[in-house]
């Protein structure tokens, strides 16, 4: 692969308003065949953009990860990327935007899709102006996605104003400071204008677990088990003594929604164990036990194992086991009916980087109604625990 790129810095005077028209002109100038730079773009560069991606990041470390992720995303979905980076208490940081454009193409091709990024450091006054800054920089008539990576506060006007520009807002409940923020996620969804949706990267992480669970019930000899599950045990990773992960609650809520279960009780039984009681469609009780076990930081909040068993007098018993060994990228599935093992296989599913989780979200053609239904159930489940310390 051969690449071409040009970079330009434009001054931001903290005491003056931002000259947005000039900023847009500078972005356009990057694509001019006479643009200056160590590696100027050639006249063969094609300025192809299919979406606007706007992200707020709280610190420079997250900003660097986001810049890398946005670059990889733009190789498939050429994007106008606007990254607002918080500077915290660093008053000495010079507030100036960083404009960057790059192309990657085979040397034999006459053109290549190119990407552009506008990186804007923000102090508190600029934080409040993010929507005002972003609006005129968005490419018209293209979908706008806001990837919010800061703290979640449904009363934060700067946050609300920014996500109201978006067709889709992406958050990540794995990084929430408290499980109670799942209720805030539902509230934010209700504050969005018509045509604007919201999603959670933690929901995307659950996809292999949901698919493998569904495969168990797709086995013809296991259909009866759908209405006869009696016990479920779930293990999740924990680090720095964090409490019950939201990923587990979403999995339980997804299963409850699909099977028509109704939650009636939830409590913390030990420091590392929780009990959840539900009724199935026929009023039978289902006991759910959640355990946490210490892991590395990268596995904090991640689902590690699920086992469930079903019993019915006419069919006997059956069980499903899904497990990921410590630090493994393999999820193993084992289904058993009576004394006979009917299914035993493994799937490769490592922890995915952010861009891999974002790709299917970008490519979705309609709202994810299953996610919304799961979120509603999750908020109901969280409320059963009562005080936040119960989680």
C-alpha positions in Angstrom: 0.0 0.0 0.0 1.1 3.5 -0.7 -0.3 6.5 1.1 -0.5 10.3 0.8 -1.4 12.8 3.4 -1.4 16.4 4.4 -1.8 18.0 7.8 -2.5 21.5 8.9 -2.9 23.3 12.2 -5.1 26.3 12.6 -5.0 28.6 15.6 -7.8 28.8 18.2 -7.7 31.9 20.3 -9.4 30.9 23.6 -10.7 34.5 24.0 -12.2 34.7 20.5 -14.9 32.8 18.7 -13.9 30.0 16.3 -13.9 30.9 12.6 -15.8 27.9 11.4 -16.0 29.0 7.8 -12.2 29.3 7.7 -11.8 25.9 9.4 -14.0 24.3 6.6 -12.0 26.1 4.0 -8.8 24.7 5.5 -10.3 21.2 5.4 -11.1 21.6 1.7 -7.7 23.0 1.0 -6.1 19.7 2.2 -7.6 18.0 -0.9 -6.2 20.6 -3.3 -3.4 19.2 -5.5 -1.2 22.0 -4.5 -1.6 21.5 -0.7 1.5 21.9 1.2 2.9 19.2 3.5 5.6 16.6 3.8 3.5 14.3 1.7 1.0 16.3 -0.3 -2.2 14.7 -1.6 -2.1 14.0 -5.3 -4.7 15.2 -7.8 -5.8 11.6 -8.1 -7.1 11.5 -4.5 -10.9 11.0 -4.4 -12.7 12.8 -1.6 -15.3 10.2 -0.7 -17.4 10.5 2.4 -20.4 8.4 3.5 -21.0 9.6 7.0 -20.1 12.0 9.8 -18.5 10.6 12.9 -18.4 12.9 15.9 -16.8 11.8 19.2 -16.1 13.3 22.6 -13.2 11.8 24.5 -12.3 12.8 28.1 -8.5 12.6 27.8 -5.6 12.3 25.5 -5.2 8.6 25.9 -8.7 7.9 24.9 -8.3 10.4 22.1 -5.4 8.4 20.6 -7.3 5.2 20.7 -10.3 6.9 19.0 -8.1 8.4 16.3 -6.8 5.0 15.5 -10.2 3.4 15.6 -11.7 6.2 13.4 -8.9 5.7 10.9 -9.6 2.0 10.6 -13.4 2.6 10.3 -12.9 5.1 7.6 -11.0 2.6 5.4 -14.4 0.9 5.0 -16.7 3.8 5.7 -15.0 7.0 4.5 -15.9 9.6 7.1 -15.7 13.2 8.1 -14.4 12.6 11.7 -14.7 15.3 14.3 -13.0 14.5 17.6 -13.5 16.7 20.7 -10.8 16.0 23.2 -11.1 17.2 26.8 -8.0 18.8 28.3 -9.1 18.6 32.0 -7.3 21.1 34.2 -4.4 21.7 31.7 -4.9 25.4 31.4 -1.6 25.7 29.5 -2.8 23.6 26.6 -3.1 25.7 23.4 -6.6 25.4 22.0 -6.0 24.9 18.3 -7.6 22.4 15.9 -5.7 19.8 14.1 -6.8 19.0 10.6 -5.6 15.8 8.9 -6.4 14.1 5.6 -4.9 10.8 4.3 -5.3 8.4 1.4 -4.3 4.8 1.1 -4.3 3.1 -2.3 -2.6 0.5 -4.4 -0.1 2.1 -6.6 -1.8 0.8 -9.7 -5.1 2.5 -8.9 -5.9 5.9 -10.3 -7.9 7.0 -7.3 -8.6 6.1 -3.7 -11.2 6.9 -1.0 -9.7 9.3 1.5 -10.5 10.3 5.0 -10.3 13.5 7.0 -10.2 14.3 10.7 -10.8 17.5 12.6 -9.4 17.2 16.1 -10.5 19.9 18.5 -9.2 20.2 22.1 -11.9 21.6 24.4 -11.8 23.4 27.8 -15.0 24.0 29.7 -16.2 26.9 27.6 -15.5 25.0 24.4 -17.2 21.9 25.9 -20.4 23.9 26.1 -20.0 24.9 22.5 -19.4 21.5 20.9 -22.7 21.3 19.1 -22.2 24.8 17.8 -18.8 24.0 16.5 -19.8 20.6 15.0 -23.0 21.7 13.2 -21.5 23.7 10.3 -18.6 21.2 9.9 -20.9 18.2 9.2 -21.1 17.1 5.6 -24.7 17.8 4.6 -27.2 15.1 3.7 -25.1 12.3 5.3 -25.8 10.2 8.4 -24.3 11.6 11.6 -23.1 9.3 14.3 -22.1 10.6 17.7 -19.8 8.3 19.7 -19.9 9.6 23.2 -17.0 8.4 25.5 -17.4 10.8 28.4 -19.3 10.5 31.6 -23.0 9.9 31.2 -25.3 12.7 32.5 -28.8 13.2 31.0 -28.9 16.7 32.5 -25.7 17.7 30.7 -26.9 20.3 28.1 -23.6 20.1 26.1 -24.0 16.3 25.8 -27.7 16.6 24.9 -27.1 19.3 22.3 -24.4 17.3 20.6 -26.4 14.0 20.4 -29.4 15.9 19.0 -27.4 16.4 15.9 -27.0 12.7 15.4 -29.0 10.0 13.6 -27.4 7.5 16.0 -25.7 7.9 19.4 -23.3 5.2 20.5 -22.4 4.7 24.2 -20.7 1.9 26.1 -22.3 0.7 29.4 -19.2 -1.4 30.1 -17.5 1.9 31.0 -20.3 3.4 33.1 -19.3 4.4 36.6 -22.5 2.8 38.0 -25.0 0.2 36.9 -27.6 2.8 37.7 -26.6 4.7 34.6 -28.5 2.1 32.6 -31.7 4.0 33.7 -30.0 7.2 32.4 -29.5 5.5 29.1 -33.2 4.8 28.8 -34.0 8.4 29.8 -31.6 9.8 27.2 -33.3 7.7 24.5 -36.6 9.4 25.4 -35.1 12.8 25.1 -33.9 12.3 21.5 -35.8 13.8 18.6 -37.8 11.7 16.1 -35.5 9.7 13.8 -32.6 9.6 16.2 -31.6 6.4 17.9 -29.2 5.1 20.5 -27.2 1.9 21.0 -24.7 0.4 23.4 -21.5 -1.3 22.5 -22.0 -3.6 25.4 -25.0 -5.0 23.6 -22.8 -5.8 20.6 -20.4 -7.7 22.9 -23.3 -10.0 23.8 -23.9 -11.1 20.3 -22.0 -14.4 20.3 -23.5 -15.4 23.7 -27.0 -14.6 22.4 -26.4 -16.6 19.2 -25.0 -19.7 21.0 -27.9 -19.6 23.4 -30.4 -19.5 20.5 -28.7 -22.4 18.8 -29.3 -24.5 21.8 -33.0 -24.0 21.7 -33.0 -24.5 17.9 -32.1 -28.1 18.4 -35.3 -30.0 17.7 -34.9 -32.3 20.7 -34.5 -29.3 23.0 -37.6 -27.3 22.0 -39.4 -28.4 25.1 -36.8 -26.8 27.3 -37.8 -23.3 26.3 -40.7 -23.4 28.7 -39.0 -25.5 31.4 -35.8 -23.8 32.4 -35.4 -23.8 36.2 -31.8 -22.8 37.0 -29.3 -20.5 35.5 -25.8 -19.7 36.7 -23.7 -16.9 35.3 -20.1 -15.9 35.9 -18.6 -12.5 35.0 -15.2 -10.9 35.4 -14.5 -8.4 38.1 -11.6 -6.1 38.7 -10.9 -3.4 41.2 -13.9 -4.6 43.2 -16.4 -3.3 40.7 -20.0 -4.5 41.3 -22.4 -6.5 39.1 -21.7 -5.8 35.4 -24.4 -4.4 33.2 -23.5 -7.0 30.5 -24.8 -9.8 32.7 -28.1 -7.9 33.4 -28.6 -7.3 29.7 -28.1 -11.0 29.0 -30.7 -12.0 31.6 -33.1 -9.3 30.4 -32.7 -10.4 26.8 -33.5 -14.0 27.8 -36.4 -12.8 29.9 -37.9 -10.8 27.0 -37.5 -13.6 24.5 -39.1 -16.2 26.8 -41.8 -14.0 28.4 -40.3 -14.1 31.9 -41.3 -11.7 34.6 -38.8 -10.6 37.3 -40.1 -10.5 40.8 -37.1 -10.5 43.1 -33.4 -9.5 43.1 -30.9 -9.2 45.9 -27.2 -9.4 46.8 -26.6 -12.5 48.8 -22.8 -12.2 49.2 -20.1 -9.7 48.2 -19.5 -11.6 45.0 -22.9 -13.2 44.4 -26.5 -12.1 43.5 -29.8 -13.8 43.3 -32.5 -13.0 40.7 -36.0 -14.7 40.7 -38.3 -14.7 37.7 -41.6 -16.4 36.7 -41.9 -18.1 33.4 -45.0 -17.8 31.2 -46.8 -20.6 33.2 -45.9 -19.2 36.6 -43.1 -21.5 37.3 -40.1 -20.2 39.2 -36.7 -19.7 37.6 -33.7 -19.2 39.9 -30.7 -17.1 38.5 -27.4 -17.0 40.4 -24.8 -14.5 39.3 -21.2 -14.8 40.5 -18.1 -12.7 39.8 -14.5 -13.8 39.8 -11.3 -11.7 39.7 -9.9 -11.1 36.2 -7.5 -8.8 34.5 -8.8 -5.3 33.7 -9.5 -6.2 30.0 -12.1 -8.8 31.2 -13.8 -6.6 33.8 -17.6 -6.8 33.3 -17.3 -9.4 30.6 -19.5 -12.5 30.6 -17.3 -15.6 31.2 -19.7 -18.5 31.6 -23.5 -19.4 31.4 -25.1 -22.6 32.4 -28.8 -23.4 32.5 -30.8 -26.5 33.1 -34.4 -27.5 32.3 -36.7 -30.3 33.6 -40.0 -31.7 32.5 -41.5 -35.1 33.5 -42.2 -36.2 29.9 -38.7 -35.4 28.6 -36.4 -35.6 31.6 -33.7 -33.1 31.9 -31.3 -31.2 29.7 -28.6 -28.6 30.2 -26.6 -25.9 28.3 -23.1 -24.7 29.2 -21.3 -21.8 27.6 -17.9 -21.0 29.0 -14.8 -18.9 28.2 -11.7 -20.1 30.0 -9.6 -17.5 31.8 -8.1 -15.1 29.2 -9.3 -17.3 26.3 -10.6 -16.1 22.9 -12.6 -19.4 22.7 -16.2 -19.8 23.8 -17.1 -23.5 24.3 -20.7 -24.7 24.0 -21.9 -28.0 25.5 -25.5 -29.2 25.3 -26.6 -32.3 27.1 -29.9 -34.2 27.1 -30.2 -36.8 29.8 -26.9 -38.7 29.9 -26.2 -38.1 26.2 -24.1 -35.2 24.9 -25.9 -33.9 21.8 -23.8 -30.9 20.9 -20.3 -29.9 21.7 -18.3 -27.3 19.8 -16.3 -24.1 20.2 -16.3 -20.7 18.5 -13.4 -18.2 18.2 -14.5 -14.9 19.7 -11.8 -12.7 21.1 -12.5 -9.4 22.9 -13.2 -7.1 20.0 -11.7 -3.6 19.5 -14.1 -0.6 19.4 -14.1 -0.4 15.6 -15.1 -4.0 15.2 -18.1 -3.4 17.6 -19.0 -0.2 15.7 -19.0 -1.6 12.2 -22.3 -3.6 12.4 -23.9 -0.6 14.1 -22.9 1.6 11.1 -24.2 -1.0 8.7 -27.6 -1.6 10.3 -30.5 -0.5 8.1 -33.2 -0.2 10.9 -33.6 0.4 14.6 -32.6 -2.4 16.9 -35.9 -3.0 18.6 -34.6 -6.0 20.5 -32.0 -3.8 22.1 -34.7 -1.3 23.2 -36.8 -4.1 24.6 -33.8 -5.5 26.4 -32.9 -2.1 27.8 -36.4 -1.6 29.2 -36.2 -5.0 30.9 -32.7 -4.2 32.3 -33.9 -1.0 33.9 -36.8 -2.9 35.5 -34.3 -5.5 36.8 -32.0 -2.8 38.2 -34.8 -1.2 40.1 -35.5 -4.5 41.9 -32.2 -4.3 43.7 -33.3 -1.1 45.5 -30.3 0.7 46.9 -27.2 1.1 44.6 -25.0 -0.7 47.0 -27.1 -3.8 46.4 -25.4 -4.0 43.1 
